[in-house]
Amino acid sequence: MTDVTQDLVKLYAESDALGIGELVRSKQVKASEIIETAIHIIEDLNPKLNAVIIETFDLARSLSAVPNNGLFAGVPYLLKNLGTMWKDTALTFGTPYLKDFVCPVDSEIVRKMKASGLVPVGRSNTPEYGWCITSEPRLYGPTVNPWNPDITPGGSSGGSAAAVAARIVPIADASDGGGSIRVPASCCGVVGLKPSRGRMSYGPHEADMWFGSIYFLCNTRTVRDTAAYLDAVSGNLPGDPYHAPRPEKSWLAGLSDRPRKLNIGYTLRAPWGEPFAPAVKAAVENAVKLFESLGHTVEEYDVKTDIEAAWWPYNDIIAIETFTEFTQHAKFVGHPPREEDLEPFNWSMLEYAKTLSAAEYSASIGAVRKAGQSIAAELAAFDVFVSPTLTQPPRPVGYWSMTDGNRERYLDRWSDAAYMFSHNISGLPAMSLPLSLGDGDTPIGIQIVGRHGDEATLLRLAAQAEEVEPWIGRKPAVCAI
């Protein structure tokens, strides 16, 4: 086992994923030294955060002994405890119902992760079955925010974002069905890009998920890591139902191109629920001023599509899709879930799904697709559209508890994330940037949305903002350095 020195911890914690990969490829450090450093930091910080709930240290050590020349050679990585299949690793979806599940195959995205050199040191905490914007499963307990243990790190990729913010790992797996990449990025002050519909394959075990409304990517501290990861894992399998065009130049290489003068729209109005909190409104106004100072044209515009009206049929779809997923999992477990197996909200979702007819399910699909089409058509006038990631600062731990079995009451509280699911259904790429710290060093994310297939413009604009308002040096209260 490698002795972990403070100099090695400092080097590791101050490097992004691409920087660590370069250190390993150039033989300035060994991959085994990097992995032992990550393990050391997990053992030191995780008791304070509860971000890593399944350890894969033996796998990481074995992989670090095998040479790899990928961009992310030897880079420690956290798999999300939801959906991402790395063969022979445990995957519980945050529920005791699946506590014995072991992945039988690799996801297509994992095959690409392996080729890039990423090394999983564990799985990050998520809410049970993922449909929550905090990460507080009954099975593992809550993840807390490294900036402030009293506030949520967001969800469902909360463990991933908290670990990246605390510099436990420089990059971590994240997925998004209603903001689950972007919400935790906002709450933890890191970067989170939800790519365009069709950018990733769901294969080989799935052809489609929530009619193209689930997305996979990562949480990082730097824009260039996000761009490089998008290069590494994007692409399709034959027969995939959705596709997105690739740019001629890689997303990482494209960062060297300054954005042309962009037409940027922005909003200061919540589509439903509470108005923007004062700190959130100020953060959006400051971001707009920043983009204008960079030479872009800005124009206030409020989305006219009834986003709140689309929320309820979207959740009807999710209820049916969740019921179907549990039906599939019952084949492994040997029996369908019982009420005591699940948190009350998830049980209420299953019970509600039983009340929906095929005609109602079909009508919900049509309504959601129409709303997504309408949002995309409205925003087509802009190169980029700006909103807050969340309309309110991070809520206290416990605010989004899935112990509430009243489905409608629980879902009615999601207005904070109104600008999240709207781009799951629109299919447009959307990115949360850590451009603001509110009172008490509370991260407030700004969302930038682009046209379908045009992650390149978002990444270039984000890199431009990162250059003039650098956030990488920020350190939360719980941090490796």
N, C-alpha and C positions, 0 to 999 in steps of 0.2 A: 504494500500500500504506500502511496506517495505521501511524504510529509507535506502538509499544506502550510505555507508560510504566509505572513501578512502581506508580503510583497506580491505573492501569487494571487491572493484574494483581491488586492487592490487592482492588479492588472486585469483580472477576470471581470470584476464588477464595473470597471471603467470602460470596458470594451463592449461594442455591440456584437451581434452574431457574426457579421461579415469580418469584423476585426479579429474575433477569436479564430474563425476559420483560416484567416491569413496567417495568424501566429502558428497554428498547427501545420498548415501546408509548408510554411517556410522553416519548420523545425525549430522555431524559437522556443516553443514549449511542446510537450508531448500531449497527445489526446488524453492519455491516462491521467496526466497531471490536472488537466482541465476538468475531467469528470470527478476526480477526487475533491477538487475545490468546490464544485457544485454540490456534491454530497455533503461536504463539511458545512456549507452555508445552509443547506436544507436542514441539517440536524441542529444548527444554531438558531435559525430564524423561524422555522416552520411551527414550533410550539407557540409562537406569538401570533401567527397568522392563520394557521390551519388551511393553507393553500394547497398543499400536496397531501393527498389522502391515500394513495397507493404508491408504494416505492417499487422501482424496477432497477435497483442498484446493481444487481448481479448482471442483468442484461446490458446495462450501460457499460459496465467494466469489460464485459466480453466484446462488445462492439468497439470500444475504444482501442482494443488491441489489434484491430483489423485496419490496415491502411485505407484511407479514402481521400481522394483528391477533389471532392466536390466543394462548392463554395462554402458550405457549412460543415466542413470536415471537423469532426470531433466536438461540435457545438452541442452543449446540453439543452434538452428540450423537454417540455411537459406535454404529454398527450392529455386531451380533455377526457374526463370520465363520462363521455356521452358520444356515442356514434362512431368515433374513429377506431377502426379495427386494425390493431397491430397483432399479428398472429401470435398466439400463445401468451398474451398478456391478459390480466383480469380487466373486466369492463362491467361495472355494476349499475350504471345509469343513476347512481345515488340512491338506490332502493334496495332494501333487504330482499325483495322479491327476486332480484338477480344477483345475489351475493356470491353465487358459485359459477357465474358465467365466465368462460375463457374464450377469447376470440379464435374462431376456427380458421380464419383467412386474413390476409391483408386487404384493406381498402386500396383502391387505385391510388388515392392520394398518399397513402403510407408507402406504397412502392416507390413513389417519387421522393418522398421524404428520405427513405433509405439511400437512394442514389445520390441525394444531395449531401449526405454525410451526417445528418442530424442524429443525435443519440438520446433516446428517451430515458430520463432519470426517474420518471414517475407519471402519475395521472393527477390532474388538477381537480379541485372540488367544484361541483355543480349542484344546482337544486335537483331534487328528484324528478327525473324524466325531462328536466330542462325548461319547462314552461313557466319561468319566473325571472325577474330581473334583479334577483339577489342570489346568493349561493349559500343556503342554509338548510341542507338536507338533514332530516332526522337521523339518518344512518351515520353521518360523519360529524354533524355539528356545523356551525357557521364559520365561514371564512370572514375575517375582518379586514378592514382597509388599512394598508400600511401607513397612510397619512394620518389616520385617526381611527382607533379601534371601535369607536362608537357608531361609525357610519358604514353603510354597505359598500363593498367593493364592486357591486353590480353583479349581474348575471345574464345569461347562465354561465358565461366563461369567467366568472369572478375569481376562481382560483388561479387561472392563467394570468389575468391582468394584474392581480395582487403580487404574484411571484415575479412578473416582469418589472413592475414598479419597484419592488424591493431588491431587485438585481439578484434574485435567486437563480434565474435563468434569463438570457437576453431575448428569448423568443419562445412563444408557447402557442399550442394549438387552440383555435377558437372556432366556433360555429355560430350561426345567426338565423333564427326563425322569426324574430320579432325585436331585434336589437342586440342580440347576445354577444356579438363581437364589439359593437360600438358602445353600448351602455357601460360595460366594465372598463373599456378604454377611457371613457369620460370620467367615471368615478375614481379611477386610479391614476389618471394623468399620463396615459400612454397612447400609442397610436393603434387604431383599429379600422381596417378597411373591409367592408362587405363588398365583394366583387360583383360584377354583372351576372345576371342570370345566364347560365350556360357556360360560365368560365371554368367550372370544375365538373368532373364526372362524379356521379353518385355510386359508380360501379365498384366492384363487380356484383355486390350483393343487393343493390337497389338500382332501379332504372330512373325513379323519380321520387321526390320527397316534397310533400305539401304543394304539389303542382308548381315546382320550381321556386318555391319561396324559402327554402333552406339553403344556406350558403356556408362554405368552409374557407377559412384562411387562418389568421394568426393575430396575436397581440405582440407588439414590439415597442422599443423605445425610439427607434429611428425610422425615418421614411425609407432610407435605402435598404434596410432589412426587409421591410414590407415589400418593396419592389422586387428584391432578389428572391424572396420566398414565392411571390406570385409567378415569377419566371420559372421557378423550380417545380411547382406543383400544378400549374394550370394545364388544361387540355382535356380532350374527350376520348371516349371509347366508341367504337362503331355502334350505331343504333341509339346513342344518347338523344333524348328528346329536345334538348336545348343546346344552343351553340352561341358563342360570342366571338367576333372577329379579333384576331391577334394583330397588334401593331407590327410594322415592318422592323422596327428596332425593339430590342428587349426593353422591358420596363425599367430595369436598372440602368442600362445605357442611356435611356431616354431622359434620366434625371439631369444629365449634363446640358440638355437643351432648356433654355429659359422659356417660360410660357409666352406665347403671343399675347397681345392685349385681349383680355377676356371680358365678355359680357356677363356680369355676375348679378344674379338676383338674390334677394334676402328677405326674410320675414322677421317681424317682431311680435307676431300674433300666434297664440296657441290655438290649434284647430278645435280643441274642446278642453274642458277642465279649467284649472286655475290659469290665470295669466302668467307670463314668464315671471319668475322671481326676480327682484331687482338686480341681484348679482348676475343672473343669467342674461337678462336684457343688456346689462352693461358689457358683458363678455361678447355678445353678438355684435353690439355697436362697435366695440374695439376691434373685433376681427374685420368688420366691414371697412373701418378706417385703415387698417393695415393693408387689406387687399387694394384699396383705392390708392394708398401711398406707393404701392408696387406698380402702379400704372394701369390698373384695370378699371373698367367702368362698372359702377354699382347702381342698382335700381331696386327700390323696395317693391315687393310683390307678395300678396297673400294668396295661398293656394285656395282655389274655389271648390275643388272636389270635396264632397262631404266625407272626410276621413273617418269621423266617428261612426257614420252609418256603415262604413265598410268593416269596422272593427268586429261587429257582432257576427256577420256571416263568416268572417275569417276564423273566428273561434268555433263556429259550428263545424267548419272543415277540420280544424285541429282536433276537436272532440272525436270525430269519426276516425281520423288518421291515428290518433292515440289509441283508440279502441282496437283498431286493426293491428297496431304494433304490439299491444298486449296479447292479442290473439296469437301472433307469431311467437312471442316470447313464451307463451304458455306451453308450446311444443317442447321447449327446452326444460322448463321448470317442472312440467308434468301436471300442472293444474292451473286454471285461470286465477288471477289475483283475487284475494279476499280483502274485505274492507280493512282488516288489521294489517295487511301487507303494505298498504299505501298511505301516504299523507292525505288528509281530508280533501284538499282541493282536487288531487288527481282522482280520488274515488268519485267525487262529484262530477268530474268530466266523463268518466266511464258511464255513470248512471245517466247523465244527460244524453250521451251519444245514443243510448238505447231508445230514446224518445223521438229521434229524428228519422224521418222517412227518406227513402231514396230520392223522391221528388224534391224534398227540402234540401238535401245534400247537393243535388244538381243545381238548384237555384242559388245556393250559397256560392258554389264555384263560379257560376256565371256572374254574380254580383261582384265578387272579389276581382275577377279578371277584368270586368268593365271598369271598376274603380282604379285598378292599376294602370290600365290603358289611359284613362282620363288624366291621372297624375303625370304620366310620362308625356302626354300630349301638351299639357300645360307648361311643363318645364322645358320643353324642346326649344323654347325661345332663348334659353340661357345656356351658356357654356358650362356654368357652375351655379348651383343654388345653395344658399347658406341658411342654416337654421341652428338653434342649439341642438346638441345631441339629446339632452333631457331638458324639459322646461323648468325643472326645479333642481337645486343642488342635491347631492346624494342623500337619500333618506336614512334614518337611523336603522341599525341592525334590528330586525324583527318587524319592520313596517310592512314588508312584503311576505310575511309568513304564510306558508302553504298549509298551515294548520286551520285556516279559514275554509270551512267546507261549503260556504255559501258562494257558489260559482259566480253569480252575477255581481255580487258585492265585491268580490275579489277582483274580477276583471274590470269593473268600473273604475278602479284605482289606477289603471294603467295610462291615464291621460298624460302623465309625465313623459311617456315614451311614444306619444302620438306621431312624432316624426321618425320613429324607428320602423314599425311594421309597414308603414306606408310605402317604404322603399323595398321591403321584402316583396310586396305585391306588385310594385311598379317594375321590378327587375333592374332598376338603375343602380350603378355603383355608388356607394355612400361611405364616407370616411370620417371618423371622429379624430380630431386633432386636439392635443393638450395645450391650447393657446392661452388658457386663463387659470389663475389660482384665485379663488374667492376668499372671503374672510376666514381666518384661521387656517390658511393653506389648504383650502378645500378645492380639489380639481374640478373644473367646469369645461367640458368638451364642446367643441364647435364642429358641427357636421357640414361637410361639403359634399354635394351630390352632382354627378356628371351624367352625360348622355350614355345610353346603353353601349357597352363595348369600349368606352373611353376612360378607362382607369388611368391612362397615360396623362391626361390633362389634370386629373385630381392629384396624381403623384407629383407632377411638376410644380403645381401650385403649392402643395404641401411642403415640398422641398424648399421652395422659395420662402415660404413663411418660416420654416425651421431655421433657415439661414439668418434671417433678420431678427427672429424672436426665439433663440435656441432654448429648448427645454431639456436637453439631455443631461445637463448638469444638476437638475433639481433632484433633491434627495428627500424622500419621505421620512417620517419618524422611525420607522422600522426599515433598515436598509443594510446591505452587506458592507457598506463603507460609510 
